[in-house]
Amino acid sequence: MRYFFMMMMAFVLLACSHSFYYFKGPDDPPPASYHALVLDSSYALYVRKVNRVGGEGERDLETKQRSVRSETQPLIEVEYLLVSDSLRNVIYISTLADKFQKYYQKNYLGDGYVNMWDFETILFGKMQDSHTFVFASKDKDNSTIEWQWRRHGTEAVIVDIQEFVKGEFQLFIPAHEALKDSILFMRVGAFNIVYHEPGMSLTKGIIPWKDRSIHIEENGGRFTVFFMLDSVLTNGYSQIKFLDNRVPFTPEPLYSR
């Protein structure tokens, strides 16, 4: 069950600082082991947002019919789901837990912006069919986590989670039992992955990614994920790097032919 709990930890971590490292560029050429995963126009972005609506522990989801964000109902949780139906690719991104429930209310850039500063874990998977996402173990032992999902107009919901160890069924959990809230996402329009530090100007401090690509370096079954920025930061760096511990499942099926 370690794969299941590795995934679920993305929802319960109480981290407050960023989860990435800075990487020098553009003077450092990408190594030959890089794979560029281009997020072309076939990808759709779905966003899950949770608000606090009352006292501690009282939460609500933003849906098409209900947008509850306000000063008294702050945004406290954000997650992203990128889906390409034609490529059958799935990318789920969890973000830093808002321990004091003030961060996203002040720093959320809006639905069209995916801020890499906030990323906690990145899950790469494939669509097995129109209702199933499969995330494969990095151990190459045929162990997987499968998410069953349904789409209704602009809404998408994860309905249950299954674990298979070495190809054999091990565990089934309805999504609403795995978490306190429904795993419901809303589709948004055009999107851009950007870098934005907390406290910077919301109009001048947004730096877009350079090539609409997620760069992945594989080294002995371990994976490092890079995002190249469109300009050099004040600290002299122009790439953001997430280490293998932030990539719990293999991204190889998304770029292998």
Secondary structure as GFF3:
##gff-version 3
##sequence-region A 1 257
A	DSSP	alpha_helix	2	12	.	.	.	ID=ss1
A	DSSP	beta_strand	21	23	.	.	.	ID=ss2
A	DSSP	beta_strand	34	38	.	.	.	ID=ss3
A	DSSP	beta_strand	43	52	.	.	.	ID=ss4
A	DSSP	beta_strand	59	61	.	.	.	ID=ss5
A	DSSP	beta_strand	75	84	.	.	.	ID=ss6
A	DSSP	beta_strand	89	95	.	.	.	ID=ss7
A	DSSP	alpha_helix	103	107	.	.	.	ID=ss8
A	DSSP	beta_strand	113	115	.	.	.	ID=ss9
A	DSSP	three_ten_helix	116	118	.	.	.	ID=ss10
A	DSSP	beta_strand	119	129	.	.	.	ID=ss11
A	DSSP	beta_strand	132	136	.	.	.	ID=ss12
A	DSSP	beta_strand	144	152	.	.	.	ID=ss13
A	DSSP	beta_strand	155	165	.	.	.	ID=ss14
A	DSSP	beta_strand	168	174	.	.	.	ID=ss15
A	DSSP	alpha_helix	175	178	.	.	.	ID=ss16
A	DSSP	beta_strand	183	187	.	.	.	ID=ss17
A	DSSP	beta_strand	192	195	.	.	.	ID=ss18
A	DSSP	beta_strand	207	208	.	.	.	ID=ss19
A	DSSP	beta_strand	213	219	.	.	.	ID=ss20
A	DSSP	beta_strand	222	228	.	.	.	ID=ss21
A	DSSP	beta_strand	239	242	.	.	.	ID=ss22
A	DSSP	three_ten_helix	244	246	.	.	.	ID=ss23
A	DSSP	alpha_helix	252	255	.	.	.	ID=ss24
###
